[in-house]
């Protein structure tokens, strides 16, 4: 039986099968399986779906044959109109991509200013602080402003991006303890909206996009690291690029084509966070002598993100289970990229403070126990001193929700998330 691997798309992507699905946003471009949406409830919609399935058992072509020829011509005309409508929608999506590119560029000075403050290269201005305090008090009437005596200079925020990423449940799942020693040297994440213009030669060289993909729509994520102090790899920037197909899908949105990532230059074998090494004894059958052999095994790591999964060249040679696993891996990979582009990078401060946990639906059933039953509220006080900023943000968000419900969820104190 022939099997096909559908192109991954972010719109309406079913999230229930992915192990990191909790908290991931509904993507902005079309689904991995657009025709596999689950029925919801037993209401009118469900009844209509069942009726349609029952009546649709007959072959579609046979049904059309039964229609009068004049009616069939009308149906064909409607299909022709749909072709014209799709052409206009495709043009709209391309123009929207250019508009997104324009406003992404307009935001770059703000992102650059954010980077300077995070790294301690520039001190906050009084106006920036004033606006931030006003926003904090608007969200929380009991917020207490951080006041200092005399003039203040720059103050770097250690591990800002590590903290922001760890607050997001999807990235919290893939950033291991071993990864933290490298991710803490992440200094900035930037977005480049594709396609590139002919005059963007510097970006072309930096992104290393294949020549046949330069004009494709999509986006690149640039992860900047402090290469001097990072003990694991020498790259100053790691890049992940997602491409869309050049024509929209049947649902009127972009369809994902593929993704490419940077090759990481690990400083030493032992520094490779995507592999674990095991030492085994081997005995020579003829001499009976033994030797120690060091073998590397792939392991879970955030840095596998830069080696994205790919669709098989011959899907017919794969089993149904293998096809499903590949589709799930592609779905998860694209969804994580969308989360960075649409949420984490634009609102990094909300993820750093933990406030993002308040305005996101972080679980399928609407509960706030996103990170599993291992987190018991009764034990919070016992190990509070051992908590890092991420755990404090999570607990503060949960406590606020329990005390004040929806309105009480505004009580997360950013100071609780400050790096120790």
C-alpha positions in Angstrom: 0.0 0.0 0.0 1.4 3.4 -1.0 2.0 5.9 1.7 2.5 9.6 1.5 4.1 12.1 3.8 2.2 15.3 3.7 4.1 18.6 3.8 4.3 20.1 7.3 2.3 23.2 7.7 1.6 25.3 10.9 -2.1 26.2 10.6 -4.5 24.0 12.5 -1.6 21.5 13.3 -3.0 18.8 15.6 -1.0 19.2 18.8 -2.3 16.3 20.9 0.2 13.7 19.7 3.4 15.7 20.2 5.1 15.1 23.6 6.0 18.8 23.8 2.6 20.0 22.6 1.5 21.6 25.8 1.6 25.3 25.6 2.6 25.5 22.0 0.7 28.1 19.9 -1.7 27.4 17.1 0.7 28.2 14.2 0.0 30.9 11.6 0.4 28.8 8.5 -1.5 25.6 7.2 -1.6 22.1 8.9 0.5 18.9 8.5 -2.8 17.1 8.0 -5.4 19.6 7.0 -8.1 16.9 6.6 -7.6 15.2 10.0 -9.2 17.6 12.4 -11.0 15.8 15.2 -14.7 16.3 15.7 -15.5 18.2 18.9 -18.6 17.5 21.0 -21.9 15.9 20.2 -23.7 19.0 19.1 -25.0 20.2 15.8 -21.5 20.3 14.2 -20.8 16.7 15.2 -24.2 15.5 13.9 -23.7 17.3 10.6 -20.2 15.7 10.3 -21.7 12.2 10.9 -24.4 12.8 8.4 -21.9 14.1 5.8 -19.8 11.0 6.3 -22.8 8.7 5.9 -24.0 10.4 2.7 -20.5 10.6 1.4 -20.0 6.8 1.1 -20.9 6.9 -2.5 -18.2 7.8 -5.0 -17.9 11.5 -5.7 -17.6 11.0 -9.4 -20.8 8.9 -9.5 -22.7 11.7 -7.6 -21.5 14.3 -10.1 -22.6 12.1 -13.0 -26.1 12.1 -11.6 -26.3 15.9 -11.8 -27.9 17.5 -14.8 -25.3 18.7 -17.3 -26.3 22.4 -16.7 -25.7 22.0 -13.0 -22.4 20.3 -13.6 -21.2 23.2 -15.7 -22.2 25.6 -12.8 -20.1 23.5 -10.4 -17.2 23.6 -12.9 -17.5 27.4 -13.1 -17.4 27.7 -9.3 -14.1 25.7 -9.3 -12.8 28.1 -11.9 -13.7 31.1 -9.7 -11.9 29.3 -6.8 -8.8 29.2 -8.9 -8.9 33.0 -9.4 -9.6 33.5 -5.7 -6.6 31.3 -4.8 -4.4 33.4 -7.1 -5.4 36.6 -5.3 -4.9 34.9 -1.9 -1.4 33.9 -3.0 -0.6 37.4 -4.0 -2.0 38.7 -0.7 0.2 36.3 1.3 3.3 37.4 -0.6 2.5 41.1 0.1 1.8 40.3 3.7 5.2 38.6 3.9 6.8 41.9 2.7 4.8 43.9 5.3 6.0 41.6 8.0 9.5 42.0 6.8 9.1 45.8 6.9 7.9 45.9 10.5 10.4 43.4 11.6 13.1 45.8 10.3 11.4 48.8 12.1 11.6 46.9 15.4 15.4 46.2 15.1 16.4 49.4 16.9 14.2 48.4 19.9 15.7 44.9 19.8 19.2 46.3 19.7 18.5 48.5 22.6 17.1 45.5 24.5 20.3 43.6 23.8 22.5 46.4 25.1 20.6 46.6 28.4 20.6 42.8 28.8 24.4 42.7 28.3 25.0 45.7 30.5 26.4 47.7 27.7 23.9 50.5 28.3 22.1 51.9 31.3 18.3 52.2 31.2 17.0 55.7 30.7 14.6 57.4 33.1 11.9 57.4 30.5 12.3 53.6 29.8 12.1 52.8 33.5 9.1 55.1 34.0 7.2 53.4 31.2 8.1 50.0 32.5 6.9 50.9 36.1 3.7 52.3 34.7 3.0 49.1 32.8 3.9 46.9 35.9 1.5 48.9 38.1 -1.2 48.7 35.5 -0.8 44.9 35.6 -0.4 44.7 39.4 -1.6 47.5 41.7 0.7 46.2 44.5 3.8 46.4 42.4 6.7 48.0 44.2 9.1 50.0 42.1 12.8 49.2 42.4 14.4 52.4 43.6 18.1 53.1 44.0 20.0 56.0 45.5 22.2 58.2 43.4 23.1 57.6 39.7 23.1 54.1 38.4 25.1 52.6 35.6 24.5 49.6 33.4 23.5 46.3 35.1 23.7 43.2 33.0 21.0 40.5 33.3 22.7 37.1 33.6 21.3 34.2 31.7 18.4 36.3 30.3 17.7 34.1 27.3 18.2 30.8 29.1 15.6 31.9 31.7 13.2 33.1 29.0 13.4 29.9 27.0 13.1 27.7 30.1 9.8 29.4 31.0 8.3 28.3 27.7 7.1 24.7 28.2 8.2 23.5 24.8 11.8 24.7 25.2 11.8 23.7 28.9 11.3 20.1 27.6 14.3 20.2 25.2 16.8 22.2 27.2 18.6 19.7 29.4 20.8 20.4 32.5 23.8 19.6 30.4 22.7 22.3 27.8 22.5 25.1 30.4 26.3 25.5 30.5 26.2 26.6 26.8 22.7 28.2 26.6 23.6 30.6 29.4 26.0 32.3 27.0 23.2 33.0 24.5 23.3 36.8 24.2 20.5 37.5 21.6 18.0 35.9 19.2 17.1 37.8 16.0 14.5 37.2 13.3 15.1 37.6 9.5 11.9 37.4 7.4 12.4 35.8 3.9 12.7 36.1 1.0 15.9 38.2 0.8 16.2 41.1 -1.6 19.0 41.2 -4.1 20.8 44.0 -2.2 20.9 42.0 1.1 24.2 40.4 0.2 25.5 40.5 3.8 22.5 38.5 5.1 22.9 36.1 2.2 26.5 35.3 3.3 25.5 35.1 6.9 22.4 32.9 6.5 24.1 30.6 3.9 20.8 30.0 2.1 21.1 27.8 -0.9 20.8 29.7 -4.1 17.6 27.9 -5.2 15.9 28.9 -1.9 16.9 32.6 -1.7 13.5 33.7 -3.2 11.4 31.4 -1.1 9.2 32.8 1.7 10.0 31.8 5.3 12.1 33.1 8.2 15.5 32.6 9.9 16.2 32.5 13.6 19.7 33.7 14.6 21.1 32.7 18.0 24.1 34.8 19.0 26.5 33.4 21.6 29.4 34.7 23.6 31.9 32.5 21.8 34.9 33.7 23.9 33.4 32.4 27.2 31.3 29.5 25.8 33.3 26.4 26.6 31.3 24.1 24.2 31.5 25.5 20.7 33.2 28.3 18.7 30.3 29.5 16.7 29.3 33.1 17.3 25.9 32.5 15.7 23.8 29.4 15.2 21.1 29.8 12.5 17.8 27.9 11.9 15.9 28.7 8.7 12.4 27.6 7.8 11.2 27.7 4.2 7.6 27.8 3.0 6.5 26.5 -0.4 6.1 29.3 -2.9 2.4 28.6 -3.4 -0.2 28.6 -0.7 -2.0 25.5 0.3 -5.7 24.5 -0.1 -6.6 26.3 3.2 -5.2 29.6 1.9 -2.0 29.7 4.0 1.7 29.0 3.6 2.8 25.4 3.6 6.1 24.5 5.1 8.7 23.2 2.7 11.8 22.3 4.8 14.3 23.6 7.4 18.1 23.9 7.5 20.4 24.5 10.5 24.0 25.4 11.3 26.7 22.9 11.7 28.0 23.3 15.3 31.8 23.5 15.7 32.3 21.8 19.0 35.6 22.7 20.7 36.2 19.1 21.9 34.4 15.8 21.5 33.5 15.9 25.2 31.9 19.3 24.7 29.4 17.9 22.1 26.1 18.2 24.0 24.3 16.2 21.4 26.3 13.0 22.2 27.1 11.0 25.3 30.2 8.9 25.5 30.4 5.5 27.0 33.6 3.5 27.8 33.3 -0.3 27.3 35.8 -3.1 27.7 36.5 -5.3 24.7 38.2 -8.6 24.8 40.3 -10.0 21.9 39.1 -13.5 21.2 42.5 -14.7 20.0 44.9 -13.0 22.5 42.3 -12.7 25.4 43.6 -9.2 26.0 41.2 -6.4 26.9 41.1 -2.8 25.8 38.9 0.2 26.6 36.7 1.5 23.8 35.0 4.9 23.9 31.7 5.0 22.0 29.5 8.0 21.3 25.7 7.8 21.5 23.1 10.4 20.4 21.3 12.1 23.3 18.6 14.6 23.9 19.8 18.2 23.6 18.5 21.6 22.8 21.2 21.8 20.1 19.6 19.0 18.1 17.3 21.9 17.1 19.9 22.9 14.6 19.8 19.5 12.9 16.2 19.5 11.8 14.3 16.4 10.8 13.8 15.9 7.1 11.1 14.1 5.0 12.2 10.8 3.5 13.1 10.6 -0.2 11.1 7.4 -0.6 8.1 7.5 1.8 6.7 4.4 0.2 9.5 2.4 1.8 8.5 3.5 5.3 6.0 1.8 7.6 2.9 3.7 8.8 4.5 4.0 12.2 7.7 5.5 10.8 5.7 8.0 8.7 3.7 9.0 11.7 6.9 9.5 13.8 8.5 11.6 11.0 5.4 13.8 10.7 5.3 14.3 14.4 9.0 15.3 14.5 8.5 17.7 11.6 5.4 19.2 13.3 7.2 19.7 16.6 10.2 21.2 14.9 8.2 23.8 12.9 6.0 24.6 15.9 9.0 25.4 18.1 10.3 27.7 15.4 6.9 29.5 15.1 6.9 29.9 18.9 10.2 31.7 18.9 9.2 33.9 15.9 5.7 34.8 17.1 6.0 34.8 20.9 9.4 34.4 22.6 11.5 36.9 20.7 8.9 39.7 20.5 7.9 39.3 24.2 11.1 38.1 25.7 10.7 40.1 28.9 7.3 38.5 29.6 9.0 35.1 29.4 11.9 36.1 31.5 9.6 37.4 34.3 7.2 34.5 33.9 4.3 36.7 33.0 3.9 34.8 29.7 2.5 31.9 31.8 -0.5 34.0 32.7 -1.8 34.8 29.3 -1.1 31.5 27.6 -3.3 28.4 27.7 -0.5 26.0 28.7 -2.5 22.8 28.6 -5.0 21.0 26.5 -7.5 20.7 29.3 -7.1 24.2 30.5 -5.5 23.3 33.8 -2.4 25.1 35.0 -0.5 22.0 35.9 1.5 22.2 32.7 4.7 20.7 33.9 3.2 17.5 35.3 2.3 16.2 38.7 5.9 16.3 40.0 5.3 19.9 41.1 3.4 19.8 44.4 2.2 23.1 45.9 2.4 21.7 49.4 6.2 21.4 49.1 6.8 24.8 47.6 7.9 26.4 50.8 10.3 23.6 51.7 12.5 24.0 48.7 11.9 27.6 47.8 15.5 28.6 48.5 16.7 26.1 45.9 14.5 27.4 43.1 15.9 29.2 40.1 14.2 32.1 38.4 12.1 29.8 36.2 10.7 27.8 39.0 9.9 30.9 41.0 8.1 32.4 38.0 6.0 29.2 37.6 5.1 29.1 41.2 4.3 32.8 41.4 2.1 32.5 38.4 0.2 29.5 39.9 -0.2 31.1 43.3 -1.6 34.3 41.8 -4.1 32.3 39.7 -5.3 30.3 42.7 -5.7 33.4 44.8 -7.3 35.8 42.4 -8.6 33.7 39.5 -8.4 35.3 36.1 -7.9 38.8 37.5 -5.6 37.7 40.2 -3.2 36.3 37.6 -1.6 39.7 37.3 0.5 39.4 40.5 3.7 38.0 39.2 6.6 40.1 40.6 9.4 40.4 38.0 11.8 40.8 40.9 11.2 37.2 41.8 12.6 36.2 38.4 15.7 38.2 38.7 18.9 36.1 38.1 20.7 35.2 41.3 
